[in-house]
Amino acid sequence: MSRIDILLATYNGARFLPEQLASLAAQSHRDWRLLVRDDGSTDGSLDVVRAWSESVSQPVEIIEDGRKGLGASLNFAALLEASEAPYFACCDQDDVWLPEKLATMLAAVREAEHGLPDDTPVLAWSDLRVVDAALQPIADSFHRFSRRPTLYPGRELRQVMLHNVVTGCASLGNAALRDKALPVPPAASMHDWWLAMVAAGLGELVRVRQATILYRQHGGNTLGANANDPLSQLRYVAGNAGEAAARSRKLLAATQRQAGAFVERYGDRLTAEDRAILQAYAALPGKGLAARKAFFLRDRLLADNILKNLPFFILS
């Protein structure tokens, strides 16, 4: 057995917490500790956790540092900083984990670690079953439903630079990843995106094709699941052209800031090719129109995922 820190970030989640906590108690892998940090709930979320903690044999630790309103990414960053176990798994308050989640993800990480130096960061990420608020099925595969890009060997970092493929609540990482990723910088778009970049750039990013959680969609998700097929996207853009362009511009700028922060911290540990691409992407706003377009064409970034990357190409 290998101890895992389950990192549960809560904020006004009392409605769904009992089902999520019950799914943690039902995990086949039993060697875990639950670390909880609340971001200023007013609905008794921590009372739910405290009451439940008396029914399980695993340790439950609530981090109370007096800070409120950090948001999901910084809430998880604080939990990562408090984690000390050989492995960690981020946990959203409103999902339901399937019983073999921890066992499956741990096996994937440990298999990837075999033969690698001890300080190699590894992150495994799985598929998810999309369900509604009542846990009724929406889609068997989140990755097919949302058309997450396929990662190509040797191109993982430049692909994750543009779009995150990892859903934090369906991932598991090792201590080397946590150590190298911290502190999560202000320029990081989300904690799981930053972790994915560190694993892709400095270690191993491992895909687990089976679904390990029920990914609940209830209208209040910080980030959720949306149909991402071409027809759905065309309908959205046709009906919301201004909003779609504004969202893409915001995401483009955020990914460029994140790429800049990443290459500044880890540039000397990247391959020369990856370093050059991240530096060029971060510096793109200061380049001329022709240079901006050429960047996407030269390295076949459009070909990696034409549906998602075309808006970036157009707006650059």
DRENROMAR-319652 format. One record per residue (C-alpha): residue number from 0; residue in one letter; chain; x, y, z. Coordinates in pm, 1 decimal. Layout:
N
<site num="NUM" residu="a" chaine="A" east="X" north="Y" up="Z"/>
...
% end
This chain:
316
<site num="0" residu="m" chaine="A" east="0.0" north="0.0" up="0.0"/>
<site num="1" residu="s" chaine="A" east="108.3" north="357.4" up="-61.7"/>
<site num="2" residu="r" chaine="A" east="-31.5" north="651.2" up="129.9"/>
<site num="3" residu="i" chaine="A" east="-221.7" north="906.5" up="-72.7"/>
<site num="4" residu="d" chaine="A" east="-325.3" north="1252.6" up="37.0"/>
<site num="5" residu="i" chaine="A" east="-673.7" north="1326.8" up="-93.2"/>
<site num="6" residu="l" chaine="A" east="-697.0" north="1704.6" up="-130.3"/>
<site num="7" residu="l" chaine="A" east="-1056.7" north="1823.1" up="-88.5"/>
<site num="8" residu="a" chaine="A" east="-1128.8" north="2189.7" up="-162.3"/>
<site num="9" residu="t" chaine="A" east="-1468.1" north="2302.4" up="-33.3"/>
<site num="10" residu="y" chaine="A" east="-1683.4" north="2609.5" up="-78.8"/>
<site num="11" residu="n" chaine="A" east="-2055.6" north="2601.0" up="-6.4"/>
<site num="12" residu="g" chaine="A" east="-2069.6" north="2236.7" up="-106.5"/>
<site num="13" residu="a" chaine="A" east="-2287.3" north="2092.8" up="170.4"/>
<site num="14" residu="r" chaine="A" east="-2555.3" north="1984.1" up="-78.4"/>
<site num="15" residu="f" chaine="A" east="-2334.1" north="1730.4" up="-256.6"/>
<site num="16" residu="l" chaine="A" east="-2059.5" north="1659.4" up="-1.9"/>
<site num="17" residu="p" chaine="A" east="-2226.5" north="1356.7" up="164.9"/>
<site num="18" residu="e" chaine="A" east="-2224.2" north="1157.1" up="-160.4"/>
<site num="19" residu="q" chaine="A" east="-1867.2" north="1251.5" up="-240.3"/>
<site num="20" residu="l" chaine="A" east="-1745.8" north="1167.9" up="109.4"/>
<site num="21" residu="a" chaine="A" east="-1928.9" north="835.3" up="98.1"/>
<site num="22" residu="s" chaine="A" east="-1746.4" north="752.4" up="-225.3"/>
<site num="23" residu="l" chaine="A" east="-1412.0" north="824.1" up="-57.4"/>
<site num="24" residu="a" chaine="A" east="-1499.3" north="586.6" up="224.9"/>
<site num="25" residu="a" chaine="A" east="-1584.5" north="320.5" up="-34.8"/>
<site num="26" residu="q" chaine="A" east="-1244.8" north="330.5" up="-207.7"/>
<site num="27" residu="s" chaine="A" east="-1080.0" north="-9.6" up="-245.6"/>
<site num="28" residu="h" chaine="A" east="-741.9" north="150.4" up="-173.8"/>
<site num="29" residu="r" chaine="A" east="-755.7" north="220.8" up="198.6"/>
<site num="30" residu="d" chaine="A" east="-423.4" north="387.7" up="274.7"/>
<site num="31" residu="w" chaine="A" east="-516.4" north="753.2" up="247.4"/>
<site num="32" residu="r" chaine="A" east="-552.4" north="1073.3" up="445.9"/>
<site num="33" residu="l" chaine="A" east="-805.7" north="1343.3" up="370.5"/>
<site num="34" residu="l" chaine="A" east="-683.6" north="1703.6" up="375.6"/>
<site num="35" residu="v" chaine="A" east="-964.7" north="1958.6" up="362.0"/>
<site num="36" residu="r" chaine="A" east="-948.8" north="2330.8" up="313.4"/>
<site num="37" residu="d" chaine="A" east="-1259.8" north="2547.2" up="306.4"/>
<site num="38" residu="d" chaine="A" east="-1264.1" north="2880.2" up="122.5"/>
<site num="39" residu="g" chaine="A" east="-1517.5" north="3059.2" up="343.6"/>
<site num="40" residu="s" chaine="A" east="-1836.8" north="2852.7" up="319.2"/>
<site num="41" residu="t" chaine="A" east="-2154.6" north="2978.0" up="481.6"/>
<site num="42" residu="d" chaine="A" east="-2358.7" north="2657.3" up="436.3"/>
<site num="43" residu="g" chaine="A" east="-2200.0" north="2431.7" up="697.6"/>
<site num="44" residu="s" chaine="A" east="-1971.0" north="2244.0" up="458.4"/>
<site num="45" residu="l" chaine="A" east="-1709.3" north="2187.0" up="727.0"/>
<site num="46" residu="d" chaine="A" east="-1974.1" north="2061.4" up="968.8"/>
<site num="47" residu="v" chaine="A" east="-2059.8" north="1794.3" up="712.2"/>
<site num="48" residu="v" chaine="A" east="-1693.7" north="1694.2" up="687.1"/>
<site num="49" residu="r" chaine="A" east="-1642.5" north="1689.5" up="1064.5"/>
<site num="50" residu="a" chaine="A" east="-1947.0" north="1471.5" up="1123.8"/>
<site num="51" residu="w" chaine="A" east="-1843.3" north="1230.1" up="849.7"/>
<site num="52" residu="s" chaine="A" east="-1483.9" north="1208.8" up="976.1"/>
<site num="53" residu="e" chaine="A" east="-1605.9" north="1031.1" up="1288.2"/>
<site num="54" residu="s" chaine="A" east="-1730.0" north="740.5" up="1077.1"/>
<site num="55" residu="v" chaine="A" east="-1402.6" north="655.7" up="899.4"/>
<site num="56" residu="s" chaine="A" east="-1076.5" north="509.5" up="1026.3"/>
<site num="57" residu="q" chaine="A" east="-858.3" north="718.8" up="793.4"/>
<site num="58" residu="p" chaine="A" east="-720.5" north="1047.5" up="925.5"/>
<site num="59" residu="v" chaine="A" east="-900.6" north="1368.0" up="830.3"/>
<site num="60" residu="e" chaine="A" east="-721.7" north="1700.4" up="869.1"/>
<site num="61" residu="i" chaine="A" east="-888.3" north="2038.9" up="819.2"/>
<site num="62" residu="i" chaine="A" east="-654.5" north="2323.1" up="726.6"/>
<site num="63" residu="e" chaine="A" east="-768.1" north="2646.9" up="886.7"/>
<site num="64" residu="d" chaine="A" east="-538.1" north="2931.5" up="787.0"/>
<site num="65" residu="g" chaine="A" east="-786.1" north="3220.0" up="812.4"/>
<site num="66" residu="r" chaine="A" east="-787.1" north="3300.1" up="441.7"/>
<site num="67" residu="k" chaine="A" east="-1112.1" north="3317.9" up="245.1"/>
<site num="68" residu="g" chaine="A" east="-1214.6" north="3377.3" up="-113.7"/>
<site num="69" residu="l" chaine="A" east="-900.3" north="3235.9" up="-276.1"/>
<site num="70" residu="g" chaine="A" east="-1091.7" north="3060.5" up="-552.2"/>
<site num="71" residu="a" chaine="A" east="-1058.8" north="2699.4" up="-662.2"/>
<site num="72" residu="s" chaine="A" east="-705.6" north="2713.4" up="-802.6"/>
<site num="73" residu="l" chaine="A" east="-542.3" north="2880.4" up="-501.7"/>
<site num="74" residu="n" chaine="A" east="-749.3" north="2669.6" up="-262.1"/>
<site num="75" residu="f" chaine="A" east="-599.8" north="2357.5" up="-418.7"/>
<site num="76" residu="a" chaine="A" east="-254.8" north="2519.6" up="-422.9"/>
<site num="77" residu="a" chaine="A" east="-280.4" north="2564.5" up="-45.0"/>
<site num="78" residu="l" chaine="A" east="-374.8" north="2198.5" up="-9.3"/>
<site num="79" residu="l" chaine="A" east="-79.5" north="2093.5" up="-224.0"/>
<site num="80" residu="e" chaine="A" east="151.0" north="2291.1" up="3.2"/>
<site num="81" residu="a" chaine="A" east="12.9" north="2105.5" up="306.1"/>
<site num="82" residu="s" chaine="A" east="46.8" north="1761.6" up="146.4"/>
<site num="83" residu="e" chaine="A" east="335.3" north="1535.0" up="248.1"/>
<site num="84" residu="a" chaine="A" east="234.0" north="1190.4" up="119.9"/>
<site num="85" residu="p" chaine="A" east="413.1" north="1001.4" up="-158.8"/>
<site num="86" residu="y" chaine="A" east="107.2" north="1059.9" up="-379.5"/>
<site num="87" residu="f" chaine="A" east="-179.3" north="1306.8" up="-395.6"/>
<site num="88" residu="a" chaine="A" east="-522.1" north="1323.6" up="-558.2"/>
<site num="89" residu="c" chaine="A" east="-726.7" north="1642.4" up="-597.2"/>
<site num="90" residu="c" chaine="A" east="-1090.9" north="1605.9" up="-501.9"/>
<site num="91" residu="d" chaine="A" east="-1384.7" north="1828.1" up="-597.5"/>
<site num="92" residu="q" chaine="A" east="-1670.6" north="1852.3" up="-349.5"/>
<site num="93" residu="d" chaine="A" east="-1953.7" north="1770.5" up="-588.4"/>
<site num="94" residu="d" chaine="A" east="-1842.7" north="1456.3" up="-774.9"/>
<site num="95" residu="v" chaine="A" east="-1864.3" north="1086.7" up="-689.6"/>
<site num="96" residu="w" chaine="A" east="-1556.1" north="865.6" up="-714.4"/>
<site num="97" residu="l" chaine="A" east="-1590.1" north="512.4" up="-846.3"/>
<site num="98" residu="p" chaine="A" east="-1460.4" north="252.7" up="-595.4"/>
<site num="99" residu="e" chaine="A" east="-1141.3" north="166.8" up="-788.7"/>
<site num="100" residu="k" chaine="A" east="-1039.6" north="526.0" up="-861.7"/>
<site num="101" residu="l" chaine="A" east="-744.0" north="550.4" up="-625.5"/>
<site num="102" residu="a" chaine="A" east="-625.0" north="195.1" up="-694.8"/>
<site num="103" residu="t" chaine="A" east="-643.5" north="242.4" up="-1072.4"/>
<site num="104" residu="m" chaine="A" east="-471.0" north="579.3" up="-1076.3"/>
<site num="105" residu="l" chaine="A" east="-200.7" north="474.2" up="-831.3"/>
<site num="106" residu="a" chaine="A" east="-121.1" north="167.6" up="-1042.9"/>
<site num="107" residu="a" chaine="A" east="-83.0" north="388.4" up="-1350.7"/>
<site num="108" residu="v" chaine="A" east="153.8" north="629.0" up="-1175.1"/>
<site num="109" residu="r" chaine="A" east="363.2" north="354.2" up="-1020.2"/>
<site num="110" residu="e" chaine="A" east="396.0" north="174.8" up="-1353.4"/>
<site num="111" residu="a" chaine="A" east="516.9" north="499.2" up="-1513.0"/>
<site num="112" residu="e" chaine="A" east="762.6" north="557.0" up="-1226.1"/>
<site num="113" residu="h" chaine="A" east="926.9" north="218.4" up="-1277.4"/>
<site num="114" residu="g" chaine="A" east="1281.3" north="267.2" up="-1401.0"/>
<site num="115" residu="l" chaine="A" east="1268.5" north="647.2" up="-1380.1"/>
<site num="116" residu="p" chaine="A" east="1477.7" north="859.6" up="-1141.0"/>
<site num="117" residu="d" chaine="A" east="1303.3" north="916.2" up="-808.4"/>
<site num="118" residu="d" chaine="A" east="1266.3" north="1288.3" up="-873.6"/>
<site num="119" residu="t" chaine="A" east="1068.7" north="1244.5" up="-1198.5"/>
<site num="120" residu="p" chaine="A" east="726.6" north="1410.2" up="-1181.3"/>
<site num="121" residu="v" chaine="A" east="440.3" north="1184.9" up="-1291.9"/>
<site num="122" residu="l" chaine="A" east="73.7" north="1272.5" up="-1333.8"/>
<site num="123" residu="a" chaine="A" east="-193.5" north="1022.9" up="-1437.9"/>
<site num="124" residu="w" chaine="A" east="-528.3" north="1148.8" up="-1567.7"/>
<site num="125" residu="s" chaine="A" east="-838.2" north="950.1" up="-1643.8"/>
<site num="126" residu="d" chaine="A" east="-1164.0" north="982.6" up="-1829.4"/>
<site num="127" residu="l" chaine="A" east="-1486.4" north="1076.1" up="-1649.1"/>
<site num="128" residu="r" chaine="A" east="-1853.1" north="987.9" up="-1680.3"/>
<site num="129" residu="v" chaine="A" east="-2059.1" north="1304.1" up="-1716.7"/>
<site num="130" residu="v" chaine="A" east="-2376.6" north="1306.1" up="-1506.4"/>
<site num="131" residu="d" chaine="A" east="-2641.0" north="1559.9" up="-1406.3"/>
<site num="132" residu="a" chaine="A" east="-2715.1" north="1689.7" up="-1057.0"/>
<site num="133" residu="a" chaine="A" east="-2908.4" north="1371.6" up="-975.5"/>
<site num="134" residu="l" chaine="A" east="-2622.5" north="1152.5" up="-1107.9"/>
<site num="135" residu="q" chaine="A" east="-2819.9" north="1057.1" up="-1418.1"/>
<site num="136" residu="p" chaine="A" east="-2597.2" north="985.2" up="-1722.4"/>
<site num="137" residu="i" chaine="A" east="-2519.6" north="1257.1" up="-1976.3"/>
<site num="138" residu="a" chaine="A" east="-2214.5" north="1101.0" up="-2145.8"/>
<site num="139" residu="d" chaine="A" east="-2007.5" north="787.8" up="-2082.2"/>
<site num="140" residu="s" chaine="A" east="-1686.6" north="966.3" up="-2175.7"/>
<site num="141" residu="f" chaine="A" east="-1605.8" north="1326.3" up="-2087.5"/>
<site num="142" residu="h" chaine="A" east="-1312.1" north="1321.3" up="-2327.7"/>
<site num="143" residu="r" chaine="A" east="-1528.1" north="1223.2" up="-2623.2"/>
<site num="144" residu="f" chaine="A" east="-1811.6" north="1453.5" up="-2512.1"/>
<site num="145" residu="s" chaine="A" east="-1587.6" north="1758.5" up="-2482.3"/>
<site num="146" residu="r" chaine="A" east="-1350.1" north="1650.1" up="-2760.5"/>
<site num="147" residu="r" chaine="A" east="-1035.9" north="1678.3" up="-2554.5"/>
<site num="148" residu="p" chaine="A" east="-729.2" north="1675.5" up="-2782.2"/>
<site num="149" residu="t" chaine="A" east="-521.1" north="1364.1" up="-2829.8"/>
<site num="150" residu="l" chaine="A" east="-165.6" north="1414.1" up="-2705.6"/>
<site num="151" residu="y" chaine="A" east="107.5" north="1313.3" up="-2946.5"/>
<site num="152" residu="p" chaine="A" east="441.1" north="1173.8" up="-2820.4"/>
<site num="153" residu="g" chaine="A" east="706.0" north="1442.2" up="-2810.6"/>
<site num="154" residu="r" chaine="A" east="447.9" north="1719.8" up="-2850.8"/>
<site num="155" residu="e" chaine="A" east="271.8" north="1695.6" up="-2515.5"/>
<site num="156" residu="l" chaine="A" east="403.5" north="2017.6" up="-2361.8"/>
<site num="157" residu="r" chaine="A" east="327.7" north="2242.2" up="-2659.1"/>
<site num="158" residu="q" chaine="A" east="-21.3" north="2092.2" up="-2678.8"/>
<site num="159" residu="v" chaine="A" east="-90.5" north="2139.6" up="-2307.5"/>
<site num="160" residu="m" chaine="A" east="51.9" north="2491.1" up="-2340.0"/>
<site num="161" residu="l" chaine="A" east="-257.5" north="2579.8" up="-2544.4"/>
<site num="162" residu="h" chaine="A" east="-530.6" north="2365.3" up="-2387.1"/>
<site num="163" residu="n" chaine="A" east="-552.2" north="2163.8" up="-2069.8"/>
<site num="164" residu="v" chaine="A" east="-642.6" north="1797.0" up="-2113.7"/>
<site num="165" residu="v" chaine="A" east="-625.8" north="1708.2" up="-1744.4"/>
<site num="166" residu="t" chaine="A" east="-929.9" north="1733.6" up="-1519.7"/>
<site num="167" residu="g" chaine="A" east="-779.9" north="1773.5" up="-1174.1"/>
<site num="168" residu="c" chaine="A" east="-1045.2" north="1571.7" up="-991.6"/>
<site num="169" residu="a" chaine="A" east="-965.5" north="1272.0" up="-1216.5"/>
<site num="170" residu="s" chaine="A" east="-588.6" north="1276.6" up="-1169.0"/>
<site num="171" residu="l" chaine="A" east="-322.4" north="1147.0" up="-932.4"/>
<site num="172" residu="g" chaine="A" east="33.4" north="1271.7" up="-900.7"/>
<site num="173" residu="n" chaine="A" east="350.8" north="1181.3" up="-716.2"/>
<site num="174" residu="a" chaine="A" east="549.1" north="1377.6" up="-461.6"/>
<site num="175" residu="a" chaine="A" east="812.1" north="1472.3" up="-721.0"/>
<site num="176" residu="l" chaine="A" east="542.7" north="1646.3" up="-925.7"/>
<site num="177" residu="r" chaine="A" east="411.4" north="1831.5" up="-622.0"/>
<site num="178" residu="d" chaine="A" east="759.3" north="1939.7" up="-518.3"/>
<site num="179" residu="k" chaine="A" east="854.2" north="2068.4" up="-862.3"/>
<site num="180" residu="a" chaine="A" east="519.5" north="2238.7" up="-930.1"/>
<site num="181" residu="l" chaine="A" east="509.8" north="2440.0" up="-606.5"/>
<site num="182" residu="p" chaine="A" east="457.8" north="2720.3" up="-559.0"/>
<site num="183" residu="v" chaine="A" east="177.9" north="2748.8" up="-813.3"/>
<site num="184" residu="p" chaine="A" east="239.8" north="3096.2" up="-963.5"/>
<site num="185" residu="p" chaine="A" east="-24.4" north="3368.0" up="-1000.7"/>
<site num="186" residu="a" chaine="A" east="10.7" north="3333.1" up="-1378.5"/>
<site num="187" residu="a" chaine="A" east="-110.7" north="2971.4" up="-1371.4"/>
<site num="188" residu="s" chaine="A" east="-453.4" north="2944.7" up="-1532.7"/>
<site num="189" residu="m" chaine="A" east="-557.4" north="2661.1" up="-1298.8"/>
<site num="190" residu="h" chaine="A" east="-375.4" north="2432.9" up="-1056.5"/>
<site num="191" residu="d" chaine="A" east="-441.0" north="2119.4" up="-1263.7"/>
<site num="192" residu="w" chaine="A" east="-326.5" north="2289.7" up="-1583.1"/>
<site num="193" residu="w" chaine="A" east="-0.7" north="2390.3" up="-1416.1"/>
<site num="194" residu="l" chaine="A" east="50.4" north="2035.5" up="-1283.2"/>
<site num="195" residu="a" chaine="A" east="-13.1" north="1897.0" up="-1631.7"/>
<site num="196" residu="m" chaine="A" east="248.2" north="2129.0" up="-1782.4"/>
<site num="197" residu="v" chaine="A" east="507.2" north="2032.3" up="-1522.1"/>
<site num="198" residu="a" chaine="A" east="446.7" north="1661.1" up="-1584.8"/>
<site num="199" residu="a" chaine="A" east="449.6" north="1705.8" up="-1962.7"/>
<site num="200" residu="g" chaine="A" east="763.3" north="1918.1" up="-1963.6"/>
<site num="201" residu="l" chaine="A" east="972.2" north="1755.4" up="-1692.2"/>
<site num="202" residu="g" chaine="A" east="837.2" north="1404.3" up="-1652.5"/>
<site num="203" residu="e" chaine="A" east="552.2" north="1180.2" up="-1757.4"/>
<site num="204" residu="l" chaine="A" east="187.5" north="1258.5" up="-1831.4"/>
<site num="205" residu="v" chaine="A" east="-2.9" north="929.0" up="-1829.0"/>
<site num="206" residu="r" chaine="A" east="-347.6" north="877.7" up="-1977.8"/>
<site num="207" residu="v" chaine="A" east="-586.0" north="629.1" up="-1814.7"/>
<site num="208" residu="r" chaine="A" east="-860.9" north="561.9" up="-2066.5"/>
<site num="209" residu="q" chaine="A" east="-1126.1" north="432.6" up="-1828.9"/>
<site num="210" residu="a" chaine="A" east="-1353.9" north="664.7" up="-1634.5"/>
<site num="211" residu="t" chaine="A" east="-1286.3" north="681.4" up="-1261.6"/>
<site num="212" residu="i" chaine="A" east="-1542.6" north="935.0" up="-1140.9"/>
<site num="213" residu="l" chaine="A" east="-1895.7" north="1058.8" up="-1194.5"/>
<site num="214" residu="y" chaine="A" east="-1845.1" north="1421.0" up="-1303.6"/>
<site num="215" residu="r" chaine="A" east="-2151.0" north="1602.1" up="-1178.2"/>
<site num="216" residu="q" chaine="A" east="-2288.9" north="1898.2" up="-1375.4"/>
<site num="217" residu="h" chaine="A" east="-2525.8" north="2111.4" up="-1170.1"/>
<site num="218" residu="g" chaine="A" east="-2497.3" north="2465.7" up="-1301.4"/>
<site num="219" residu="g" chaine="A" east="-2260.9" north="2586.0" up="-1030.7"/>
<site num="220" residu="n" chaine="A" east="-1940.2" north="2416.5" up="-1147.6"/>
<site num="221" residu="t" chaine="A" east="-1628.6" north="2631.5" up="-1152.1"/>
<site num="222" residu="l" chaine="A" east="-1540.9" north="2458.3" up="-1477.0"/>
<site num="223" residu="g" chaine="A" east="-1767.5" north="2200.1" up="-1632.2"/>
<site num="224" residu="a" chaine="A" east="-1839.2" north="1978.1" up="-1927.7"/>
<site num="225" residu="n" chaine="A" east="-1969.3" north="2119.6" up="-2252.7"/>
<site num="226" residu="a" chaine="A" east="-2042.2" north="1952.2" up="-2584.3"/>
<site num="227" residu="n" chaine="A" east="-1754.3" north="2048.5" up="-2810.1"/>
<site num="228" residu="d" chaine="A" east="-1845.9" north="1898.2" up="-3145.4"/>
<site num="229" residu="p" chaine="A" east="-1816.8" north="2123.1" up="-3453.3"/>
<site num="230" residu="l" chaine="A" east="-2192.1" north="2171.9" up="-3489.7"/>
<site num="231" residu="s" chaine="A" east="-2235.8" north="2274.4" up="-3124.9"/>
<site num="232" residu="q" chaine="A" east="-1943.8" north="2512.9" up="-3152.7"/>
<site num="233" residu="l" chaine="A" east="-2075.0" north="2669.1" up="-3472.9"/>
<site num="234" residu="r" chaine="A" east="-2415.9" north="2720.5" up="-3316.2"/>
<site num="235" residu="y" chaine="A" east="-2261.9" north="2883.2" up="-3012.1"/>
<site num="236" residu="v" chaine="A" east="-2038.6" north="3114.9" up="-3214.4"/>
<site num="237" residu="a" chaine="A" east="-2322.6" north="3207.1" up="-3453.1"/>
<site num="238" residu="g" chaine="A" east="-2546.0" north="3306.6" up="-3163.5"/>
<site num="239" residu="n" chaine="A" east="-2280.3" north="3459.0" up="-2940.2"/>
<site num="240" residu="a" chaine="A" east="-2005.9" north="3587.8" up="-3168.1"/>
<site num="241" residu="g" chaine="A" east="-1893.8" north="3872.1" up="-2944.0"/>
<site num="242" residu="e" chaine="A" east="-1888.8" north="3660.6" up="-2630.3"/>
<site num="243" residu="a" chaine="A" east="-1706.1" north="3377.6" up="-2806.1"/>
<site num="244" residu="a" chaine="A" east="-1436.5" north="3612.5" up="-2935.1"/>
<site num="245" residu="a" chaine="A" east="-1394.3" north="3773.9" up="-2593.2"/>
<site num="246" residu="r" chaine="A" east="-1358.6" north="3434.9" up="-2423.8"/>
<site num="247" residu="s" chaine="A" east="-1101.0" north="3320.0" up="-2677.2"/>
<site num="248" residu="r" chaine="A" east="-901.5" north="3642.8" up="-2641.6"/>
<site num="249" residu="k" chaine="A" east="-902.4" north="3605.1" up="-2263.8"/>
<site num="250" residu="l" chaine="A" east="-791.4" north="3242.1" up="-2285.0"/>
<site num="251" residu="l" chaine="A" east="-522.6" north="3325.5" up="-2540.7"/>
<site num="252" residu="a" chaine="A" east="-375.6" north="3593.2" up="-2313.4"/>
<site num="253" residu="a" chaine="A" east="-395.9" north="3365.9" up="-2008.6"/>
<site num="254" residu="t" chaine="A" east="-214.3" north="3081.3" up="-2182.2"/>
<site num="255" residu="q" chaine="A" east="58.6" north="3317.4" up="-2297.5"/>
<site num="256" residu="r" chaine="A" east="110.9" north="3445.6" up="-1942.7"/>
<site num="257" residu="q" chaine="A" east="119.2" north="3088.7" up="-1812.9"/>
<site num="258" residu="a" chaine="A" east="369.2" north="2983.6" up="-2081.1"/>
<site num="259" residu="g" chaine="A" east="590.6" north="3276.6" up="-1988.2"/>
<site num="260" residu="a" chaine="A" east="585.0" north="3185.6" up="-1618.7"/>
<site num="261" residu="f" chaine="A" east="655.5" north="2822.7" up="-1701.7"/>
<site num="262" residu="v" chaine="A" east="954.8" north="2882.4" up="-1926.1"/>
<site num="263" residu="e" chaine="A" east="1094.1" north="3138.9" up="-1682.5"/>
<site num="264" residu="r" chaine="A" east="1094.9" north="2882.3" up="-1402.2"/>
<site num="265" residu="y" chaine="A" east="1179.3" north="2563.0" up="-1590.2"/>
<site num="266" residu="g" chaine="A" east="1345.0" north="2679.5" up="-1912.6"/>
<site num="267" residu="d" chaine="A" east="1685.8" north="2533.1" up="-1832.1"/>
<site num="268" residu="r" chaine="A" east="1526.8" north="2189.1" up="-1775.4"/>
<site num="269" residu="l" chaine="A" east="1330.9" north="2174.8" up="-2101.7"/>
<site num="270" residu="t" chaine="A" east="1443.0" north="2047.3" up="-2438.0"/>
<site num="271" residu="a" chaine="A" east="1575.2" north="2323.9" up="-2660.7"/>
<site num="272" residu="e" chaine="A" east="1274.3" north="2283.6" up="-2891.3"/>
<site num="273" residu="d" chaine="A" east="1014.7" north="2305.0" up="-2613.6"/>
<site num="274" residu="r" chaine="A" east="1191.7" north="2602.0" up="-2457.0"/>
<site num="275" residu="a" chaine="A" east="1196.3" north="2790.0" up="-2787.3"/>
<site num="276" residu="i" chaine="A" east="826.5" north="2724.3" up="-2853.3"/>
<site num="277" residu="l" chaine="A" east="713.8" north="2839.1" up="-2508.3"/>
<site num="278" residu="q" chaine="A" east="931.5" north="3149.3" up="-2526.4"/>
<site num="279" residu="a" chaine="A" east="796.2" north="3233.1" up="-2869.5"/>
<site num="280" residu="y" chaine="A" east="435.3" north="3180.5" up="-2762.2"/>
<site num="281" residu="a" chaine="A" east="475.9" north="3398.3" up="-2452.7"/>
<site num="282" residu="a" chaine="A" east="633.5" north="3673.5" up="-2664.1"/>
<site num="283" residu="l" chaine="A" east="373.6" north="3653.1" up="-2942.6"/>
<site num="284" residu="p" chaine="A" east="178.2" north="3970.2" up="-2845.3"/>
<site num="285" residu="g" chaine="A" east="482.9" north="4180.3" up="-2924.9"/>
<site num="286" residu="k" chaine="A" east="531.7" north="4036.4" up="-3272.0"/>
<site num="287" residu="g" chaine="A" east="393.3" north="4150.6" up="-3605.6"/>
<site num="288" residu="l" chaine="A" east="88.7" north="3996.1" up="-3769.5"/>
<site num="289" residu="a" chaine="A" east="285.1" north="3775.7" up="-4011.0"/>
<site num="290" residu="a" chaine="A" east="507.7" north="3641.2" up="-3731.5"/>
<site num="291" residu="r" chaine="A" east="206.7" north="3561.7" up="-3514.3"/>
<site num="292" residu="k" chaine="A" east="36.5" north="3363.0" up="-3788.8"/>
<site num="293" residu="a" chaine="A" east="359.4" north="3189.5" up="-3887.8"/>
<site num="294" residu="f" chaine="A" east="409.3" north="3068.5" up="-3531.1"/>
<site num="295" residu="f" chaine="A" east="96.0" north="2852.5" up="-3543.3"/>
<site num="296" residu="l" chaine="A" east="168.3" north="2723.3" up="-3893.0"/>
<site num="297" residu="r" chaine="A" east="539.0" north="2654.8" up="-3855.3"/>
<site num="298" residu="d" chaine="A" east="505.3" north="2403.1" up="-3573.6"/>
<site num="299" residu="r" chaine="A" east="176.3" north="2248.4" up="-3695.5"/>
<site num="300" residu="l" chaine="A" east="-12.4" north="2372.5" up="-3389.8"/>
<site num="301" residu="l" chaine="A" east="-328.8" north="2406.3" up="-3595.7"/>
<site num="302" residu="a" chaine="A" east="-302.1" north="2043.8" up="-3704.2"/>
<site num="303" residu="d" chaine="A" east="-282.2" north="1927.4" up="-3342.0"/>
<site num="304" residu="n" chaine="A" east="-638.8" north="2042.8" up="-3279.0"/>
<site num="305" residu="i" chaine="A" east="-793.0" north="2252.3" up="-3553.6"/>
<site num="306" residu="l" chaine="A" east="-1126.3" north="2305.1" up="-3374.0"/>
<site num="307" residu="k" chaine="A" east="-974.1" north="2447.7" up="-3055.6"/>
<site num="308" residu="n" chaine="A" east="-666.1" north="2617.7" up="-3198.4"/>
<site num="309" residu="l" chaine="A" east="-824.1" north="2796.1" up="-3495.1"/>
<site num="310" residu="p" chaine="A" east="-967.6" north="3076.1" up="-3274.3"/>
<site num="311" residu="f" chaine="A" east="-620.2" north="3139.4" up="-3132.2"/>
<site num="312" residu="f" chaine="A" east="-477.9" north="3154.6" up="-3484.2"/>
<site num="313" residu="i" chaine="A" east="-745.1" north="3397.5" up="-3598.2"/>
<site num="314" residu="l" chaine="A" east="-716.1" north="3624.9" up="-3295.3"/>
<site num="315" residu="s" chaine="A" east="-335.7" north="3628.8" up="-3279.6"/>
% end
